Amino acid sequence: MTKLAIMGAMEEEIEPLLAHFGEAKITEYAHNKYYEVTYNGLDIVIAYSKIGKVFASLTASTMIQKFGCDTLLFSGVAGGINPALKIGDLIIADKLCQHDLDITAFGHPHGFVPGGKILIETTKQLREVAVEVANENNINVIEGTIATGDQFVHSEERKDFIQKTFNADALEMEGASVAVVCDSLNIPFFILRAISDTADGGADIDFDEFLKSSAKNSADYLVKIINKLQK
């Protein structure tokens, strides 16, 4: 790892990281801002993509191909599907899928297009470091499947469909698209989410209330992981 990319989807998700790393050089590109910092000798580029798969794909690609990042870490929030997940809990994606990708009319399974994969695995070595950090700091974290789609899910019916179809533990709107980019470009990557809502009828209320605290939970844990990666 010589240059690290750290992504979030929303400004609130990267604010705790920018506060931790301090003064940054800002580059404006493709209607976005990229924050370059040096942390204990490591060059880091931080950005929030804006919400959704298209913006996340653009930002991840830019960080890798324009800024030369060779490892990508994503920190943010998600809606919990797994009933064991409570607001503020942390989940590491071991694999990700696109729950809204649907060409089942042509006989393909949900989440699949020819030439693609239904499930994309994250980098095992990064997950192992994250689990080690969690154990050392008594942080409760689970590994599981995260489902991505261009919709904020707040209905029990949709949540149940995603859980049954993909055996997903959490929902968000960017991770799988970042996974497609990193997998295609052979970039080690890691997706970390803190639960901000439980993707039920009150998800919109929960989300607004717990966005900042959950984002900080994710960011604080990510900093500990970066410290470990540098040793």
C-alpha positions as CSV (number, residue, x, y, z in Angstrom):
1,M,0.0,0.0,0.0
2,T,1.6,3.2,-1.2
3,K,-1.4,5.4,-1.7
4,L,-4.7,4.9,0.1
5,A,-8.2,5.9,-1.1
6,I,-10.9,6.5,1.6
7,M,-14.4,6.9,0.4
8,G,-17.8,7.8,1.8
9,A,-21.0,8.6,0.0
10,M,-22.1,11.6,2.0
11,E,-20.2,14.6,3.5
12,E,-21.2,13.4,7.0
13,E,-19.4,10.1,6.4
14,I,-16.0,11.7,5.7
15,E,-16.2,14.7,8.0
16,P,-14.9,12.7,11.0
17,L,-12.0,11.5,8.9
18,L,-11.1,14.9,7.6
19,A,-11.2,16.2,11.2
20,H,-8.8,13.4,12.3
21,F,-6.3,13.8,9.5
22,G,-6.2,17.6,9.6
23,E,-5.2,20.0,6.8
24,A,-5.7,18.7,3.3
25,K,-4.9,19.7,-0.2
26,I,-8.1,20.0,-2.2
27,T,-8.3,19.1,-5.9
28,E,-11.6,19.7,-7.8
29,Y,-12.3,17.3,-10.5
30,A,-15.4,15.9,-12.2
31,H,-17.8,18.0,-10.1
32,N,-16.3,16.7,-6.9
33,K,-13.6,17.5,-4.3
34,Y,-10.7,15.2,-3.5
35,Y,-8.8,15.8,-0.2
36,E,-5.2,14.8,-0.2
37,V,-3.4,14.3,3.2
38,T,-0.3,12.6,4.5
39,Y,-0.7,10.5,7.7
40,N,2.3,8.9,9.4
41,G,4.1,9.0,6.0
42,L,1.2,7.5,4.1
43,D,-0.4,9.4,1.2
44,I,-4.2,9.3,1.5
45,V,-6.9,10.7,-0.8
46,I,-10.4,11.2,0.8
47,A,-13.6,11.9,-1.0
48,Y,-17.4,11.5,-0.7
49,S,-18.9,10.4,-3.9
50,K,-22.5,11.6,-3.5
51,I,-25.3,9.1,-3.1
52,G,-25.8,6.2,-5.5
53,K,-24.0,3.7,-7.7
54,V,-23.1,5.9,-10.6
55,F,-21.4,8.6,-8.5
56,A,-19.7,5.9,-6.4
57,S,-18.3,4.2,-9.5
58,L,-17.1,7.5,-10.9
59,T,-15.4,8.5,-7.6
60,A,-13.8,5.1,-7.0
61,S,-12.5,5.0,-10.6
62,T,-11.1,8.6,-10.3
63,M,-9.3,7.8,-7.1
64,I,-7.6,4.8,-8.7
65,Q,-6.9,6.0,-12.2
66,K,-6.3,9.7,-11.7
67,F,-4.9,9.8,-8.2
68,G,-3.0,6.5,-8.4
69,C,-4.5,4.9,-5.2
70,D,-3.7,1.3,-4.9
71,T,-6.0,0.3,-2.0
72,L,-9.5,1.5,-1.3
73,L,-11.4,1.6,2.0
74,F,-15.0,2.7,2.3
75,S,-16.5,4.0,5.5
76,G,-20.2,4.9,5.9
77,V,-23.6,3.9,7.1
78,A,-26.2,1.3,6.2
79,G,-29.6,0.0,7.0
80,G,-29.6,-3.2,8.9
81,I,-31.6,-6.3,7.7
82,N,-30.0,-8.9,10.0
83,P,-32.1,-8.7,13.2
84,A,-28.9,-9.1,15.2
85,L,-27.7,-5.7,13.9
86,K,-28.7,-2.6,16.0
87,I,-28.2,1.1,15.3
88,G,-24.5,1.9,15.7
89,D,-23.3,-1.6,15.2
90,L,-20.6,-2.3,12.6
91,I,-20.5,-4.6,9.6
92,I,-17.7,-5.5,7.3
93,A,-18.8,-6.7,3.9
94,D,-17.3,-10.1,3.0
95,K,-19.3,-9.9,-0.2
96,L,-21.6,-7.4,-2.0
97,C,-24.5,-7.6,-4.5
98,Q,-26.7,-5.2,-6.5
99,H,-30.2,-5.9,-5.3
100,D,-31.9,-3.7,-7.9
101,L,-30.1,-5.2,-10.9
102,D,-32.8,-7.2,-12.7
103,I,-32.8,-8.8,-16.1
104,T,-34.8,-11.8,-14.8
105,A,-37.0,-11.4,-17.9
106,F,-34.2,-13.0,-19.9
107,G,-33.9,-16.0,-17.5
108,H,-31.0,-14.6,-15.4
109,P,-31.1,-14.6,-11.6
110,H,-31.6,-11.3,-9.7
111,G,-28.4,-9.3,-9.4
112,F,-26.7,-10.8,-12.4
113,V,-25.7,-9.6,-15.9
114,P,-23.7,-11.5,-18.4
115,G,-20.0,-10.9,-17.8
116,G,-20.6,-9.9,-14.2
117,K,-21.0,-11.6,-10.8
118,I,-24.0,-11.7,-8.4
119,L,-21.7,-11.6,-5.4
120,I,-18.3,-9.8,-5.3
121,E,-15.9,-10.7,-2.5
122,T,-13.9,-8.0,-0.7
123,T,-10.2,-8.5,0.0
124,K,-9.7,-11.2,2.6
125,Q,-6.4,-9.7,4.0
126,L,-8.0,-6.4,4.7
127,R,-11.0,-8.1,6.4
128,E,-8.6,-10.1,8.6
129,V,-6.8,-6.9,9.7
130,A,-10.1,-5.3,10.5
131,V,-11.2,-8.3,12.6
132,E,-7.9,-8.3,14.4
133,V,-8.3,-4.6,15.2
134,A,-11.8,-5.2,16.5
135,N,-10.6,-8.0,18.8
136,E,-7.8,-5.9,20.2
137,N,-10.1,-2.9,20.9
138,N,-13.2,-4.9,22.1
139,I,-15.2,-3.6,19.1
140,N,-18.2,-5.7,18.2
141,V,-18.3,-6.2,14.4
142,I,-19.8,-8.8,12.1
143,E,-18.9,-9.9,8.6
144,G,-21.7,-10.3,6.2
145,T,-23.3,-9.7,2.8
146,I,-24.2,-6.1,2.0
147,A,-26.8,-5.4,-0.7
148,T,-26.5,-2.2,-2.8
149,G,-29.2,-0.4,-4.8
150,D,-30.3,3.0,-6.1
151,Q,-33.1,3.2,-3.7
152,F,-33.5,4.0,0.0
153,V,-35.3,0.9,1.2
154,H,-37.9,1.5,3.9
155,S,-40.6,-1.1,3.3
156,E,-40.8,-4.5,5.0
157,E,-41.8,-6.1,1.7
158,R,-38.7,-5.0,-0.2
159,K,-36.4,-5.7,2.8
160,D,-37.7,-9.3,3.0
161,F,-37.2,-9.8,-0.7
162,I,-33.6,-8.7,-0.5
163,Q,-32.9,-10.8,2.6
164,K,-34.4,-13.9,1.0
165,T,-32.9,-13.4,-2.4
166,F,-29.3,-12.5,-1.5
167,N,-29.1,-13.5,2.2
168,A,-28.1,-10.0,2.9
169,D,-27.3,-8.5,6.3
170,A,-27.4,-4.8,5.5
171,L,-28.5,-2.4,2.8
172,E,-26.9,0.7,1.3
173,M,-26.5,2.6,-2.0
174,E,-22.8,2.5,-3.1
175,G,-20.8,-0.5,-1.9
176,A,-21.4,-3.0,-4.7
177,S,-20.6,-0.5,-7.4
178,V,-17.3,0.3,-5.7
179,A,-16.7,-3.5,-5.5
180,V,-17.2,-3.9,-9.3
181,V,-14.7,-1.1,-10.0
182,C,-12.0,-2.4,-7.5
183,D,-12.5,-6.1,-8.6
184,S,-12.2,-5.1,-12.3
185,L,-9.0,-3.0,-11.7
186,N,-7.4,-5.5,-9.2
187,I,-7.4,-3.0,-6.4
188,P,-7.6,-4.4,-2.8
189,F,-10.7,-3.0,-1.1
190,F,-12.8,-3.0,2.0
191,I,-16.3,-1.9,2.8
192,L,-17.2,-0.9,6.4
193,R,-20.6,0.3,7.4
194,A,-22.2,1.3,10.7
195,I,-25.9,0.8,11.1
196,S,-27.9,4.0,11.0
197,D,-31.4,2.6,10.6
198,T,-33.1,-0.8,10.5
199,A,-34.6,-0.5,7.0
200,D,-38.1,-0.8,8.3
201,G,-41.1,1.6,8.3
202,G,-39.3,4.1,10.5
203,A,-36.0,4.0,8.5
204,D,-36.2,7.6,7.4
205,I,-36.7,8.8,11.0
206,D,-33.8,6.6,12.3
207,F,-31.5,7.6,9.5
208,D,-31.7,11.4,10.1
209,E,-31.3,10.9,13.8
210,F,-28.4,8.5,13.8
211,L,-26.5,9.4,10.6
212,K,-23.7,11.4,12.3
213,S,-23.1,9.1,15.3
214,S,-23.1,6.0,13.1
215,A,-20.7,7.6,10.6
216,K,-18.4,8.5,13.4
217,N,-18.4,4.9,14.7
218,S,-17.4,3.7,11.3
219,A,-14.7,6.4,10.8
220,D,-13.1,5.9,14.3
221,Y,-12.9,2.2,13.6
222,L,-11.4,2.8,10.1
223,V,-8.6,5.0,11.6
224,K,-7.7,2.1,13.9
225,I,-7.5,-0.2,10.9
226,I,-5.3,2.2,9.0
227,N,-2.9,2.4,11.9
228,K,-2.7,-1.4,11.9
229,L,-2.1,-1.5,8.2
230,Q,0.9,0.8,8.6
231,K,2.6,-1.4,11.1
